[in-house]
Amino acid sequence: MKLHLFHKFFFAFLTVGIAVVAVAGFLIERDLKADLTIRIGEETAAGARIIALMPAGEIARHAGELAERARARLTLIDVMGRVTADSERDDREMDNHLDRPEIQEARLKGVGKAVRYSLTLKKDMIYVAVPLQEGSRTTGYIRLSRPLTEIALATYGMGKTVFAIILAIVGVSLTIALLFSLKMLSPIRKLAAFAGQVRTGNISGTLRIDSRDEIGQLAESINEMVSALREKIRTADAEKRKLESVFSSMREGVMVLDAENRIESVNRGMVEMTGRPHGDVIQKTLLEAFRNIKLHDALERFRVKEETLCEEIGLGDYRPVMMDVTISAIRGETDAERKTMLVFHDVTRLKKLERIRTDFVANVTHEIRTPLTAIIGFVETLQQRWVDDPEKTMEFLRTINENAQRLNRLVDDLLILTGIESGETNFHPERLTIGDALEQALAVVAERISEKN
């Protein structure tokens, strides 16, 4: 069960109050009993001294009357301890009293006092004894005894009054303490309510407590803490928006896996690359989301080596998209906060351009080899056999010149292509006669055609 702070204060004050009443009552009752016992003992001793002035015979004859005047039981004891007279009992039925502590104390000090339980009367009694003197000789002892009932009654009455006074004082003190605790708990409740708002994310406003004690200092510290927290949250939100903006606007695909290697988030670039909506991949494994064994194996190798891994992987079934995938770790303070980031670069166009460039180089090589072959063939013909016919020689030279011009045009075409790729070349369309082009082509291969019939 939840125990509020007010209830704790209440029970604490109540416990202290009860303890104070109990201890005070005990101490007062003890001191009161002691004071009453001393007073009754002194009164009884004074009465015993007065009676001791009388002769023993007179005391024995008037024992009942003397006891009534002294409001005590009177016992006359001889020097040997035998009871010679008693105001309440037959002296013949009573034991020897010489060993009683009050008698021994009276013998040694002149007056003896003792408080004990009386087996005869079945109650607590106070006994006072004084010696009977004849000159310097002790002839016996006068003992007066009074029950302590009057002490109990007096103690009860006075204790009842004192207890009522103490109880009233404790009640007033408890009321004042509870009012003080209520006043003290009011700012604490404000502190708790404000802390609850901060815990739920509502950090607007300021805690106002008009107090210059420790609670006021605590409220001021909380306000400073919330102000600093508000500034940190504002800075964090700004940084988060920047990161989200960068994350969303990246052309590269970015994917983050949680500690269990499930997809936690993907950016817009990844969605556009793969064509898979955000909801189709979140909280799935790579194998579940993309059905790609090579990508799954790459992740497993990264988990074993725990080093940044780069690999080229094709994603997609019908028309695979070539991806340059980089797998790296996002370190966290604990294993549960460790994440994995995968960055996907679409290299499909680069691969296509690379293939086109390879094909282009092969085609250009072929195109260059054809006129070179023709030039080399005609030059070798001229070198190996002397041609007496000047017209034939001139025809060979013209063919060599045409192929050289063709090589020059191929070089110009390469330069034009380079300019086109860099965006520095403008197109100038021209008309071309197919017949002339065919004649030029036939002239290049005419020699080979004739050799192979």
QUIURKA-V191821 format. One record per residue. RES is the residue in three letters. SS is DSSP state (~ for helix, > for strand, _ for the rest). PSI is psi in degrees with one decimal (none if undefined). Layout:
# QUIURKA-V191821
{{RES/SS/PSI} {RES/SS/PSI}}
This chain:
# QUIURKA-V191821
{{MET/_/135.8} {LYS/_/126.2} {LEU/_/117.6} {HIS/_/159.7} {LEU/~/-35.5} {PHE/~/-43.8} {HIS/~/-36.7} {LYS/~/-45.0} {PHE/~/-44.3} {PHE/~/-49.9} {PHE/~/-33.1} {ALA/~/-47.9} {PHE/~/-40.0} {LEU/~/-41.9} {THR/~/-42.7} {VAL/~/-42.1} {GLY/~/-45.9} {ILE/~/-41.1} {ALA/~/-41.3} {VAL/~/-45.2} {VAL/~/-44.3} {ALA/~/-47.5} {VAL/~/-44.5} {ALA/~/-42.7} {GLY/~/-41.8} {PHE/~/-47.6} {LEU/~/-42.5} {ILE/~/-43.2} {GLU/~/-41.3} {ARG/~/-47.2} {ASP/~/-37.1} {LEU/~/-42.9} {LYS/~/-41.8} {ALA/~/-44.3} {ASP/~/-43.9} {LEU/~/-39.0} {THR/~/-43.8} {ILE/~/-43.7} {ARG/~/-45.8} {ILE/~/-38.1} {GLY/~/-42.0} {GLU/~/-40.8} {GLU/~/-43.4} {THR/~/-40.1} {ALA/~/-39.0} {ALA/~/-41.7} {GLY/~/-39.5} {ALA/~/-38.1} {ARG/~/-37.6} {ILE/~/-43.9} {ILE/~/-35.6} {ALA/_/-13.5} {LEU/_/-16.2} {MET/_/157.6} {PRO/_/152.4} {ALA/~/-40.0} {GLY/~/-43.1} {GLU/~/-39.1} {ILE/~/-42.8} {ALA/~/-40.2} {ARG/~/-35.6} {HIS/_/31.9} {ALA/~/-44.8} {GLY/~/-43.0} {GLU/~/-45.4} {LEU/~/-39.7} {ALA/~/-38.7} {GLU/~/-40.7} {ARG/~/-37.4} {ALA/~/-6.0} {ARG/_/42.4} {ALA/_/163.3} {ARG/>/132.3} {LEU/>/133.3} {THR/>/128.5} {LEU/>/125.6} {ILE/>/133.7} {ASP/>/179.0} {VAL/_/-19.8} {MET/_/-3.0} {GLY/_/2.8} {ARG/_/139.9} {VAL/>/120.2} {THR/>/-17.9} {ALA/>/146.8} {ASP/>/139.9} {SER/_/-12.2} {GLU/_/-23.5} {ARG/_/161.7} {ASP/_/128.1} {ASP/~/-22.5} {ARG/~/-19.6} {GLU/~/-3.1} {MET/_/150.6} {ASP/_/170.5} {ASN/_/133.0} {HIS/_/12.1} {LEU/_/-31.0} {ASP/_/4.0} {ARG/_/140.4} {PRO/~/-36.4} {GLU/~/-33.1} {ILE/~/-44.5} {GLN/~/-39.7} {GLU/~/-39.4} {ALA/~/-36.8} {ARG/~/-36.0} {LEU/~/-36.9} {LYS/~/-9.6} {GLY/_/-18.2} {VAL/>/137.6} {GLY/>/138.4} {LYS/>/144.5} {ALA/>/145.1} {VAL/>/122.4} {ARG/>/169.9} {TYR/>/128.6} {SER/>/119.6} {LEU/_/-25.8} {THR/_/-48.6} {LEU/_/-8.3} {LYS/_/43.8} {LYS/>/162.9} {ASP/>/136.4} {MET/>/154.8} {ILE/>/128.8} {TYR/>/131.9} {VAL/>/127.1} {ALA/>/140.2} {VAL/>/149.0} {PRO/>/151.1} {LEU/>/127.6} {GLN/>/137.0} {GLU/>/95.3} {GLY/_/-124.0} {SER/_/3.4} {ARG/>/136.9} {THR/>/123.1} {THR/>/-10.9} {GLY/>/-165.8} {TYR/>/140.3} {ILE/>/126.9} {ARG/>/126.6} {LEU/>/138.1} {SER/>/136.3} {ARG/>/140.5} {PRO/>/150.8} {LEU/_/13.4} {THR/~/-41.3} {GLU/~/-32.0} {ILE/~/-42.8} {ALA/~/-41.9} {LEU/~/-45.1} {ALA/~/-42.0} {THR/~/-41.3} {TYR/~/-45.7} {GLY/~/-49.9} {MET/~/-39.6} {GLY/~/-35.3} {LYS/~/-42.5} {THR/~/-47.9} {VAL/~/-40.0} {PHE/~/-40.7} {ALA/~/-40.5} {ILE/~/-46.5} {ILE/~/-40.7} {LEU/~/-39.6} {ALA/~/-43.5} {ILE/~/-44.0} {VAL/~/-38.9} {GLY/~/-44.5} {VAL/~/-43.3} {SER/~/-40.4} {LEU/~/-39.3} {THR/~/-44.8} {ILE/~/-41.9} {ALA/~/-39.4} {LEU/~/-40.0} {LEU/~/-40.6} {PHE/~/-40.8} {SER/~/-37.1} {LEU/~/-42.5} {LYS/~/-37.5} {MET/~/-32.8} {LEU/~/-22.7} {SER/~/-50.3} {PRO/~/-30.0} {ILE/~/-38.8} {ARG/~/-39.3} {LYS/~/-42.2} {LEU/~/-44.5} {ALA/~/-42.0} {ALA/~/-42.1} {PHE/~/-40.9} {ALA/~/-36.8} {GLY/~/-39.1} {GLN/~/-43.1} {VAL/~/-39.6} {ARG/~/-33.9} {THR/_/-0.1} {GLY/_/-5.3} {ASN/_/98.7} {ILE/_/23.4} {SER/_/158.2} {GLY/_/176.5} {THR/_/144.5} {LEU/_/122.8} {ARG/_/113.8} {ILE/_/117.6} {ASP/_/84.4} {SER/_/140.3} {ARG/_/7.4} {ASP/_/-161.9} {GLU/~/-33.4} {ILE/~/-40.5} {GLY/~/-41.6} {GLN/~/-39.0} {LEU/~/-43.2} {ALA/~/-40.9} {GLU/~/-41.0} {SER/~/-39.5} {ILE/~/-40.3} {ASN/~/-42.8} {GLU/~/-40.4} {MET/~/-43.1} {VAL/~/-38.3} {SER/~/-45.0} {ALA/~/-39.3} {LEU/~/-40.0} {ARG/~/-41.3} {GLU/~/-40.4} {LYS/~/-40.0} {ILE/~/-40.6} {ARG/~/-43.6} {THR/~/-41.9} {ALA/~/-40.0} {ASP/~/-40.9} {ALA/~/-44.7} {GLU/~/-37.7} {LYS/~/-41.9} {ARG/~/-39.4} {LYS/~/-46.7} {LEU/~/-42.1} {GLU/~/-38.3} {SER/~/-45.8} {VAL/~/-43.0} {PHE/~/-41.0} {SER/~/-33.9} {SER/~/-5.0} {MET/_/133.8} {ARG/_/-28.0} {GLU/_/150.5} {GLY/>/131.6} {VAL/>/131.8} {MET/>/136.5} {VAL/>/128.7} {LEU/>/143.9} {ASP/_/-171.7} {ALA/_/-22.3} {GLU/_/13.8} {ASN/_/34.6} {ARG/_/146.3} {ILE/>/120.3} {GLU/>/-38.6} {SER/>/152.2} {VAL/>/152.5} {ASN/_/175.7} {ARG/~/-34.8} {GLY/~/-37.4} {MET/~/-39.3} {VAL/~/-42.4} {GLU/~/-35.3} {MET/~/-45.6} {THR/~/-19.2} {GLY/_/13.5} {ARG/_/123.6} {PRO/_/159.2} {HIS/~/-44.0} {GLY/~/-17.6} {ASP/~/-14.0} {VAL/~/-21.0} {ILE/_/137.4} {GLN/_/22.5} {LYS/_/158.3} {THR/_/166.3} {LEU/~/-38.5} {LEU/~/-38.4} {GLU/~/-36.6} {ALA/~/-38.0} {PHE/~/-10.4} {ARG/_/43.9} {ASN/_/110.3} {ILE/~/-37.4} {LYS/~/-40.1} {LEU/~/-41.0} {HIS/~/-42.8} {ASP/~/-37.4} {ALA/~/-41.0} {LEU/~/-40.0} {GLU/~/-39.9} {ARG/~/-37.8} {PHE/~/-41.0} {ARG/~/-34.0} {VAL/~/-47.5} {LYS/~/-27.9} {GLU/_/39.5} {GLU/_/151.5} {THR/_/131.4} {LEU/>/133.1} {CYS/>/132.8} {GLU/>/149.3} {GLU/>/123.5} {ILE/>/140.9} {GLY/>/126.2} {LEU/>/139.1} {GLY/_/155.8} {ASP/_/-52.2} {TYR/_/-57.3} {ARG/_/89.7} {PRO/_/139.7} {VAL/>/122.2} {MET/>/124.7} {MET/>/136.3} {ASP/>/104.1} {VAL/>/130.1} {THR/>/121.9} {ILE/>/124.2} {SER/>/165.7} {ALA/>/145.1} {ILE/>/109.9} {ARG/_/140.8} {GLY/_/166.9} {GLU/_/-30.9} {THR/_/167.6} {ASP/~/-32.6} {ALA/~/-21.3} {GLU/~/-2.0} {ARG/_/133.1} {LYS/>/169.3} {THR/>/133.9} {MET/>/133.2} {LEU/>/125.9} {VAL/>/124.1} {PHE/>/123.0} {HIS/>/123.3} {ASP/>/108.5} {VAL/_/17.6} {THR/~/-46.8} {ARG/~/-40.2} {LEU/~/-40.2} {LYS/~/-39.0} {LYS/~/-43.0} {LEU/~/-36.6} {GLU/~/-41.5} {ARG/~/-40.9} {ILE/~/-40.6} {ARG/~/-39.2} {THR/~/-45.5} {ASP/~/-38.5} {PHE/~/-44.2} {VAL/~/-40.9} {ALA/~/-43.3} {ASN/~/-42.3} {VAL/~/-39.6} {THR/~/-42.5} {HIS/~/-42.9} {GLU/~/-37.3} {ILE/~/-37.6} {ARG/~/-34.0} {THR/~/-53.9} {PRO/~/-33.6} {LEU/~/-39.6} {THR/~/-42.5} {ALA/~/-45.3} {ILE/~/-47.7} {ILE/~/-39.0} {GLY/~/-45.6} {PHE/~/-37.3} {VAL/~/-43.5} {GLU/~/-38.5} {THR/~/-44.8} {LEU/~/-32.3} {GLN/~/-35.2} {GLN/~/-29.9} {ARG/_/137.5} {TRP/_/125.7} {VAL/_/116.1} {ASP/_/-23.4} {ASP/_/112.7} {PRO/~/-35.7} {GLU/~/-39.3} {LYS/~/-40.6} {THR/~/-45.0} {MET/~/-35.2} {GLU/~/-41.9} {PHE/~/-43.9} {LEU/~/-38.3} {ARG/~/-41.5} {THR/~/-43.1} {ILE/~/-42.5} {ASN/~/-40.9} {GLU/~/-41.6} {ASN/~/-34.3} {ALA/~/-41.9} {GLN/~/-35.9} {ARG/~/-42.5} {LEU/~/-40.6} {ASN/~/-39.6} {ARG/~/-36.7} {LEU/~/-40.9} {VAL/~/-41.6} {ASP/~/-39.7} {ASP/~/-40.2} {LEU/~/-41.8} {LEU/~/-38.1} {ILE/~/-41.6} {LEU/~/-40.3} {THR/~/-40.1} {GLY/~/-37.7} {ILE/~/-43.4} {GLU/~/-35.8} {SER/~/-4.8} {GLY/_/20.6} {GLU/_/4.1} {THR/_/133.2} {ASN/_/144.1} {PHE/_/140.0} {HIS/_/91.9} {PRO/_/141.8} {GLU/_/153.5} {ARG/_/143.6} {LEU/_/130.3} {THR/_/121.3} {ILE/~/-37.9} {GLY/~/-45.3} {ASP/~/-39.6} {ALA/~/-41.0} {LEU/~/-39.8} {GLU/~/-40.6} {GLN/~/-39.9} {ALA/~/-42.9} {LEU/~/-35.8} {ALA/~/-33.1} {VAL/~/-39.9} {VAL/~/7.1} {ALA/~/-41.7} {GLU/~/-44.6} {ARG/~/-38.2} {ILE/~/-43.1} {SER/~/-32.9} {GLU/~/-36.3} {LYS/_/7.8} {ASN/_/none}}
